[in-house]
Amino acid sequence: MTGGRVKILVTGCMGQLGWELRSTLPALGDVVALDRSTLDFTRTHELMHVLRDLRPDVVVNAAAYTAVDKAETQPELARRVNAVAPRVLAEELQRTGGLLVHYSSDYVFDGAQQTPYAEDDEPAPLSAYGASKLEGERAIQAVGGAHLIFRTSWVYGVRRKNFLLTMLNLFEERSELKVVDDQVGAPTWSRWLAESTAQVLGQCVPCTGSAAPPLGHRSGIYHLTAGGQTSWFGFASAILDLRRSEPEAKRPELMPIPSSAYPLPAKRPANSVLSNAKLRASFGVVQPSWHSLLRRCMAELTPR
Ligand SMILES: NC(=O)c1ccc[n+]([C@@H]2O[C@H](COP(=O)([O-])OP(=O)(O)OC[C@H]3O[C@@H](n4cnc5c(N)ncnc54)[C@H](OP(=O)(O)O)[C@@H]3O)[C@@H](O)[C@H]2O)c1
């Protein structure tokens, strides 16, 4: 706490989410944002030193190993970044009475359930990435300090590598495009994810005060995604419809395919839809539809 303001450390600040958190969180306190070059999660000892130096009241952990397919051949690296380092963060914050905000994934589930997943549904990851994210959740919970773990899904934005930007590039190059239609989820804009994090954090962290806030029974896992659901094919179709293109731009034909026709190293859940009822009841976060968020996000892109 500096001058009565809460000190918030954002990790992974060059990622999709971390980048957005840098603009949304200063309303709540003094933000220190570190990227991989200044805080590398594979160097656990440095992580401890940085935390002891900075003594943040809150850590919002947006750093993660997110290369889902690569994780199949680098499971140990994925574990170190997604499970071992978050455990260290949780331990340090428990020692100082701070709060850890962490993100997890729809990929902790196997997707066999026919209805949206609730927080207490049984996880059963299909991939090394999903397993590393589940291990991270469990490590934070086992430490037992104040924590908020937000499971989200299908994150995109106007920066870095994501499905939205990949599709926009492919639309320029291809006359037809096959897209998987048998996995459903809720595409979630990184900006909204950051804004919703701030909305929740604003209810937990006073701007002034004498100590990091006790979270009590509100510590735990929450699902935080856009509303509604679609398939990757549905997502691609919406991107194509919303694309602000030059009049002469080509319009490729999209074709739905099953995931069996597009094999990837990591298996993905067929159903990635997460119920946000707990978050709504606990913190009043209202989910805009995935489509309305996509429209808002794409309005920020320049025409191609
Ligand atoms: N993307 C999705 O579709 C998705 C879906 C569900 C859940 N999530 C979760 O949401 C959170 C945010 O994801 P995102 O989409 O913002 O991911 P992202 O864009 O890949 O950003 C991850 C950040 O973590 C950093 N990072 C990677 N390895 C690191 C290391 N060893 N030490 C320190 N930093 C490291 C990356 O650094 P560089 O900039 O150097 O690469 C990057 O800035 C993550 O917890 C992720 O698991 C994401």
Ligand as a Chemical Component Dictionary entry (heavy atoms), coordinates in Angstrom:
data_LIG
# 
_chem_comp.id                   LIG 
_chem_comp.type                 NON-POLYMER 
_chem_comp.pdbx_formal_charge   0 
_chem_comp.three_letter_code    LIG 
# 
loop_
_chem_comp_atom.comp_id 
_chem_comp_atom.atom_id 
_chem_comp_atom.alt_atom_id 
_chem_comp_atom.type_symbol 
_chem_comp_atom.charge 
_chem_comp_atom.model_Cartn_x 
_chem_comp_atom.model_Cartn_y 
_chem_comp_atom.model_Cartn_z 
_chem_comp_atom.pdbx_ordinal 
LIG N1  N1  N 0  -6.043 -17.358 -25.094 1  
LIG C1  C1  C 0  -7.113 -18.114 -24.828 2  
LIG O1  O1  O 0  -7.870 -18.500 -25.716 3  
LIG C2  C2  C 0  -7.423 -18.508 -23.399 4  
LIG C3  C3  C 0  -8.535 -19.345 -23.156 5  
LIG C4  C4  C 0  -8.809 -19.708 -21.854 6  
LIG C5  C5  C 0  -8.026 -19.236 -20.821 7  
LIG N2  N2  N 1  -6.959 -18.447 -21.085 8  
LIG C6  C6  C 0  -6.139 -17.983 -19.974 9  
LIG O2  O2  O 0  -6.252 -16.574 -19.888 10 
LIG C7  C7  C 0  -5.033 -16.007 -19.414 11 
LIG C8  C8  C 0  -4.553 -14.910 -20.354 12 
LIG O3  O3  O 0  -4.298 -15.491 -21.636 13 
LIG P1  P1  P 0  -3.881 -14.615 -22.891 14 
LIG O4  O4  O 0  -4.786 -14.990 -23.995 15 
LIG O5  O5  O -1 -3.733 -13.182 -22.518 16 
LIG O6  O6  O 0  -2.445 -15.250 -23.168 17 
LIG P2  P2  P 0  -1.227 -14.674 -24.026 18 
LIG O7  O7  O 0  -1.686 -13.601 -24.942 19 
LIG O8  O8  O 0  -0.522 -15.858 -24.579 20 
LIG O9  O9  O 0  -0.317 -13.995 -22.915 21 
LIG C9  C9  C 0  0.409  -14.744 -22.004 22 
LIG C10 C10 C 0  1.533  -13.901 -21.492 23 
LIG O10 O10 O 0  2.312  -14.738 -20.613 24 
LIG C11 C11 C 0  3.661  -14.512 -20.915 25 
LIG N3  N3  N 0  4.506  -15.642 -20.565 26 
LIG C12 C12 C 0  4.651  -16.824 -21.195 27 
LIG N4  N4  N 0  5.624  -17.552 -20.617 28 
LIG C13 C13 C 0  6.096  -16.797 -19.589 29 
LIG C14 C14 C 0  7.117  -16.970 -18.627 30 
LIG N5  N5  N 0  7.888  -18.070 -18.622 31 
LIG N6  N6  N 0  7.335  -15.987 -17.718 32 
LIG C15 C15 C 0  6.605  -14.862 -17.729 33 
LIG N7  N7  N 0  5.639  -14.617 -18.641 34 
LIG C16 C16 C 0  5.387  -15.582 -19.554 35 
LIG C17 C17 C 0  3.716  -14.243 -22.406 36 
LIG O11 O11 O 0  4.927  -13.588 -22.667 37 
LIG P3  P3  P 0  5.405  -13.174 -24.151 38 
LIG O12 O12 O 0  4.697  -11.876 -24.420 39 
LIG O13 O13 O 0  6.880  -13.024 -24.003 40 
LIG O14 O14 O 0  4.982  -14.282 -25.055 41 
LIG C18 C18 C 0  2.463  -13.397 -22.599 42 
LIG O15 O15 O 0  2.738  -12.035 -22.431 43 
LIG C19 C19 C 0  -4.063 -17.188 -19.268 44 
LIG O16 O16 O 0  -4.073 -17.625 -17.934 45 
LIG C20 C20 C 0  -4.653 -18.263 -20.157 46 
LIG O17 O17 O 0  -4.291 -19.563 -19.747 47 
LIG C21 C21 C 0  -6.643 -18.047 -22.353 48 
# 
loop_
_chem_comp_bond.comp_id 
_chem_comp_bond.atom_id_1 
_chem_comp_bond.atom_id_2 
_chem_comp_bond.value_order 
_chem_comp_bond.pdbx_ordinal 
LIG N1  C1  SING 1  
LIG C1  O1  DOUB 2  
LIG C1  C2  SING 3  
LIG C2  C3  SING 4  
LIG C2  C21 DOUB 5  
LIG C3  C4  DOUB 6  
LIG C4  C5  SING 7  
LIG C5  N2  DOUB 8  
LIG N2  C6  SING 9  
LIG N2  C21 SING 10 
LIG C6  O2  SING 11 
LIG C6  C20 SING 12 
LIG O2  C7  SING 13 
LIG C7  C8  SING 14 
LIG C7  C19 SING 15 
LIG C8  O3  SING 16 
LIG O3  P1  SING 17 
LIG P1  O4  DOUB 18 
LIG P1  O5  SING 19 
LIG P1  O6  SING 20 
LIG O6  P2  SING 21 
LIG P2  O7  DOUB 22 
LIG P2  O8  SING 23 
LIG P2  O9  SING 24 
LIG O9  C9  SING 25 
LIG C9  C10 SING 26 
LIG C10 O10 SING 27 
LIG C10 C18 SING 28 
LIG O10 C11 SING 29 
LIG C11 N3  SING 30 
LIG C11 C17 SING 31 
LIG N3  C12 SING 32 
LIG N3  C16 SING 33 
LIG C12 N4  DOUB 34 
LIG N4  C13 SING 35 
LIG C13 C14 SING 36 
LIG C13 C16 DOUB 37 
LIG C14 N5  SING 38 
LIG C14 N6  DOUB 39 
LIG N6  C15 SING 40 
LIG C15 N7  DOUB 41 
LIG N7  C16 SING 42 
LIG C17 O11 SING 43 
LIG C17 C18 SING 44 
LIG O11 P3  SING 45 
LIG P3  O12 DOUB 46 
LIG P3  O13 SING 47 
LIG P3  O14 SING 48 
LIG C18 O15 SING 49 
LIG C19 O16 SING 50 
LIG C19 C20 SING 51 
LIG C20 O17 SING 52 
# 
